[in-house]
Amino acid sequence: MTVQEIADALSLTVVSGQSNLNKKISGGYTSDLLSNVMGQAQAGNVWVTMQGHQNIVAVALLVGLTAIIVAGGVEPDQDALRKASTEEIVILTTPLTAYEVVGRLYQLGIKGE
């Protein structure tokens, strides 16, 4: 699936990286512990988190993540949005809980590695 297909299926709001919505997602990962994401997530994954600070963009770049879904109604801060815009990182937001997002991604066929 592409980022756009997931955004449509889950009614996610695109807040950054609009030019990369056609990228394919290879799997998913969820965690709020940044060091865990750096060590366990795979390039091409979509990452579900409740973090909204600029370090999420740095982690996405380091790992090569396709997109970040910020769950729970959390809005990324301005520094995160500026950094994501500069680096063309896709950030999507949703009022859904992280638990609900992961369940729906799994139903769509997005599995963990």
C-alpha positions as CSV (number, residue, x, y, z in Angstrom):
1,M,0.0,0.0,0.0
2,T,1.0,3.6,-0.5
3,V,1.0,6.3,2.1
4,Q,-2.0,8.0,0.3
5,E,-4.0,4.7,0.4
6,I,-3.4,4.4,4.2
7,A,-4.2,8.1,4.7
8,D,-7.5,7.7,2.9
9,A,-8.4,4.4,4.6
10,L,-7.8,5.8,8.1
11,S,-9.0,9.4,7.4
12,L,-5.5,10.7,8.4
13,T,-4.6,14.3,8.1
14,V,-1.4,15.0,6.1
15,V,0.6,17.7,7.8
16,S,3.9,17.3,6.0
17,G,5.5,15.5,3.1
18,Q,2.7,15.8,0.6
19,S,5.1,15.1,-2.3
20,N,5.8,11.6,-0.9
21,L,2.3,10.2,-0.5
22,N,2.9,7.8,-3.4
23,K,5.6,5.9,-1.6
24,K,5.0,2.3,-0.7
25,I,4.9,1.1,2.9
26,S,6.7,-2.2,3.6
27,G,5.5,-2.8,7.2
28,G,4.8,-1.0,10.4
29,Y,6.3,-0.3,13.8
30,T,4.9,1.4,16.9
31,S,6.8,2.7,19.9
32,D,7.3,6.0,21.8
33,L,10.9,5.1,22.8
34,L,13.1,6.7,20.1
35,S,16.1,4.4,20.7
36,N,13.7,1.4,20.3
37,V,12.5,2.7,17.0
38,M,16.1,3.3,15.8
39,G,17.1,-0.2,16.7
40,Q,14.0,-2.1,15.6
41,A,12.1,-0.4,12.9
42,Q,12.9,-1.1,9.3
43,A,13.4,1.2,6.3
44,G,10.1,1.6,4.5
45,N,8.0,1.2,7.6
46,V,5.2,3.5,8.8
47,W,5.8,4.5,12.4
48,V,3.0,5.0,14.8
49,T,3.8,7.2,17.8
50,M,2.3,9.8,20.2
51,Q,5.5,12.0,20.1
52,G,5.2,15.3,18.4
53,H,8.7,16.9,18.8
54,Q,11.4,17.3,16.1
55,N,13.3,14.2,17.1
56,I,10.7,12.0,15.4
57,V,11.9,13.5,12.1
58,A,15.5,12.8,12.9
59,V,14.6,9.1,13.8
60,A,12.6,8.8,10.6
61,L,15.5,10.0,8.5
62,L,18.0,7.8,10.3
63,V,16.0,4.7,9.9
64,G,14.6,5.5,6.4
65,L,10.9,5.4,7.5
66,T,8.3,6.0,4.8
67,A,5.9,7.9,7.1
68,I,5.1,8.9,10.7
69,I,1.6,8.7,12.1
70,V,1.2,10.8,15.2
71,A,-1.8,9.4,17.1
72,G,-4.0,10.3,20.0
73,G,-4.8,13.8,18.8
74,V,-1.2,15.0,19.4
75,E,-0.2,17.8,17.0
76,P,3.5,17.9,16.0
77,D,5.2,21.1,17.2
78,Q,6.4,23.8,14.8
79,D,10.0,22.7,15.0
80,A,9.0,19.2,13.9
81,L,6.9,20.5,11.1
82,R,9.7,22.7,9.8
83,K,12.2,19.9,9.9
84,A,9.8,17.5,8.3
85,S,9.0,20.0,5.5
86,T,12.7,20.6,4.9
87,E,13.5,16.8,4.8
88,E,10.2,15.9,2.9
89,I,9.2,13.5,5.7
90,V,5.5,12.5,5.6
91,I,3.8,13.2,8.9
92,L,0.1,12.2,9.3
93,T,-2.1,12.9,12.3
94,T,-5.2,11.4,13.8
95,P,-7.4,11.6,16.9
96,L,-7.4,7.8,17.0
97,T,-5.4,6.1,19.7
98,A,-2.2,4.4,18.7
99,Y,-3.8,1.1,19.6
100,E,-6.7,1.7,17.2
101,V,-4.3,2.9,14.4
102,V,-2.2,-0.2,14.7
103,G,-5.2,-2.4,14.6
104,R,-6.6,-0.8,11.5
105,L,-3.2,-0.9,9.8
106,Y,-3.0,-4.6,10.5
107,Q,-6.5,-5.1,9.0
108,L,-5.3,-3.3,5.9
109,G,-2.4,-5.8,5.6
110,I,0.4,-3.7,7.1
111,K,2.3,-6.2,9.3
112,G,5.3,-5.8,11.5
113,E,8.6,-7.3,10.4
